[in-house]
Amino acid sequence: MSPSWVGTPLRTLDFDIEARPLSWYGGDWVTREVTAIAARFIDEPEKKTRVWLLGVDPYVEMLEGFRELYDAADIVTGHYIRGFDLPNVNAAMFEMGIPGLSDKYTVDTKLDLVKFQGLSKSQENLGAMLGLDHPKVSMDQAKWRTANRLEIDGIALTRSRVIGDVNQHIEMLAVLRERKMLSAGKVWSSKSQGGSKYQP
């Protein structure tokens, strides 16, 4: 269920991206290129998941298609989206010469998770510990190389991976909320570091 704002249901968009290394930035650091985006409102069935793929969809259309859903959402959620997904999508928009993403209230299931040590906070590990029905679609190095080269089989792997991440995350979000393991989210802004706390 979506949270309410003065009795009105809010639309919560769950999303995930995949990215490949693109160029050397300095030392061992590399820049990234978004290769896939999947997104679905959490109150919709799995068949409603939208997916865009590099090598299939024109790059600007992929970014603008995601923006349409992003702008329609009151809340955006995902795993480490404030640290990875949103900044990388925004960088792609900047490179393509199109306006970046607007400020948005976010619930990040890594950064807003209750504090603990000694356990991995990866989505795959959390999903296993929580006993989720939706599995993480694992990718070994050989599969990633095929995917990042945009080979036909690789694009199919990327599609399964990014959709699987959204399906698993929607289930994970519900379990974490039920067990009260998430703190309040933050407003993500491309104009600030990490966003500000949510102020209802």
C-alpha positions in Angstrom: 0.0 0.0 0.0 1.2 3.5 -0.8 1.4 5.9 2.2 -1.1 8.6 2.4 -0.8 12.4 2.3 -3.9 14.1 3.9 -6.0 11.1 3.0 -4.9 11.0 -0.7 -2.9 7.9 -1.8 0.5 8.8 -3.1 2.0 7.1 -6.2 5.2 5.3 -5.5 7.5 4.5 -8.4 10.0 1.6 -8.0 12.9 1.6 -10.4 16.3 0.2 -11.1 19.1 0.8 -13.7 21.9 -1.2 -15.1 25.1 0.5 -16.3 28.4 -0.4 -18.0 31.9 1.2 -17.8 32.4 3.7 -20.5 35.6 5.7 -20.2 38.6 6.1 -17.8 38.0 9.0 -15.4 41.3 8.8 -13.4 43.3 6.1 -11.8 41.0 3.0 -11.6 37.8 5.1 -11.7 35.6 4.8 -14.8 32.5 6.7 -16.0 29.3 4.8 -16.6 26.7 4.6 -19.3 23.1 3.6 -18.4 22.2 0.4 -20.3 18.8 -0.3 -19.0 16.0 1.2 -16.9 13.0 -0.6 -15.4 10.2 1.0 -13.5 6.8 0.2 -12.1 4.3 1.8 -9.7 4.2 -0.4 -6.7 0.4 -0.8 -6.8 0.5 -2.1 -10.4 0.9 -5.8 -11.5 4.3 -7.0 -12.7 3.2 -7.0 -16.4 3.0 -3.2 -16.1 6.7 -2.9 -15.6 8.2 -0.5 -18.2 11.7 -1.3 -19.5 14.1 0.6 -21.8 17.3 -1.0 -23.1 20.4 0.4 -24.7 20.8 -1.2 -28.1 17.0 -1.4 -28.5 15.7 2.0 -27.6 17.2 5.4 -28.6 19.1 6.8 -25.6 17.2 10.0 -25.3 13.9 8.2 -25.6 15.0 5.9 -22.8 15.7 8.8 -20.5 12.6 10.8 -21.4 10.4 7.7 -21.1 11.7 7.2 -17.5 11.3 10.9 -16.8 7.6 10.7 -17.7 7.0 8.1 -15.0 9.4 9.9 -12.5 7.4 13.1 -12.9 4.1 11.3 -12.4 5.3 9.8 -9.1 5.0 11.4 -5.6 7.6 9.0 -4.2 10.5 7.2 -5.9 12.0 4.1 -4.3 14.8 1.7 -5.1 18.0 0.2 -3.6 20.9 2.8 -3.3 19.1 5.1 -5.8 20.3 8.3 -4.2 23.9 7.0 -4.3 23.9 5.4 -7.8 20.8 5.2 -9.9 19.5 8.8 -9.8 23.0 10.5 -10.1 23.8 8.3 -13.1 20.5 9.0 -14.9 21.0 12.7 -14.2 24.5 12.5 -15.7 23.1 10.8 -18.8 20.6 13.6 -19.2 23.3 16.2 -18.8 25.4 14.5 -21.4 22.4 14.4 -23.8 21.7 18.1 -23.3 18.3 17.6 -21.8 17.0 18.9 -18.5 17.8 16.8 -15.4 15.5 15.2 -12.9 13.4 17.4 -10.6 13.6 17.2 -6.8 11.7 14.1 -5.5 11.0 12.4 -2.2 12.8 9.1 -2.1 12.9 6.0 0.0 16.2 4.3 -0.5 16.3 0.8 1.0 20.1 0.9 1.5 20.6 4.4 2.8 17.4 4.6 4.8 17.8 1.1 6.3 18.2 0.7 10.1 21.8 0.8 11.1 23.7 -2.4 11.7 27.2 -3.9 11.1 28.6 -7.3 10.0 25.9 -7.9 7.3 25.9 -7.0 3.6 23.3 -4.4 2.7 23.3 -5.5 -1.0 19.8 -6.1 -2.4 20.7 -9.7 -3.1 21.8 -10.4 0.5 18.9 -8.6 2.1 16.5 -10.5 -0.2 18.0 -13.8 1.0 17.9 -12.8 4.7 14.3 -11.6 4.4 13.2 -14.8 2.6 11.7 -13.1 -0.4 9.8 -15.0 -3.0 11.4 -13.0 -5.9 15.0 -14.0 -6.5 17.9 -11.7 -7.5 18.8 -12.4 -11.1 22.5 -13.2 -10.7 25.1 -12.3 -13.4 28.6 -13.7 -13.5 31.5 -12.0 -15.2 30.9 -13.8 -18.5 27.3 -12.7 -18.6 28.2 -9.1 -17.8 30.7 -9.0 -20.6 28.0 -10.3 -23.0 25.5 -7.8 -21.7 27.9 -4.8 -21.7 28.9 -5.6 -25.3 25.2 -5.3 -26.2 25.1 -8.7 -27.8 21.6 -10.0 -28.5 21.8 -12.6 -25.7 23.4 -10.0 -23.4 20.6 -7.5 -23.9 18.1 -10.2 -23.0 20.1 -10.9 -19.8 20.1 -7.2 -18.9 16.4 -7.1 -19.4 15.8 -10.0 -17.1 18.2 -8.5 -14.5 16.7 -5.0 -14.4 13.1 -6.2 -14.3 13.9 -8.8 -11.7 15.5 -6.2 -9.5 12.3 -4.1 -9.6 10.1 -7.1 -8.8 12.3 -8.2 -5.9 12.6 -4.7 -4.6 8.9 -4.0 -4.5 8.5 -7.2 -2.3 11.5 -6.2 -0.2 10.1 -2.7 0.4 6.9 -4.1 1.7 8.6 -6.4 4.1 11.0 -3.7 5.4 8.1 -1.4 6.0 6.1 -4.1 7.8 9.0 -4.8 10.1 9.7 -1.1 10.6 13.3 -1.4 9.4 13.3 1.8 7.3 13.7 5.3 8.5 12.0 8.3 6.9 13.2 9.0 3.3 14.8 12.1 1.9 14.1 14.5 -0.8 16.7 13.9 -3.5 17.9 16.9 -5.4 20.5 17.2 -8.2 21.4 20.5 -6.6 22.5 19.2 -3.2 24.6 16.4 -1.6 22.4 13.5 -0.7 19.1 15.3 -0.3 17.3 16.8 2.6 15.1 15.0 5.2 11.5 14.6 4.5 9.4 17.3 6.1 5.6 16.5 5.9 
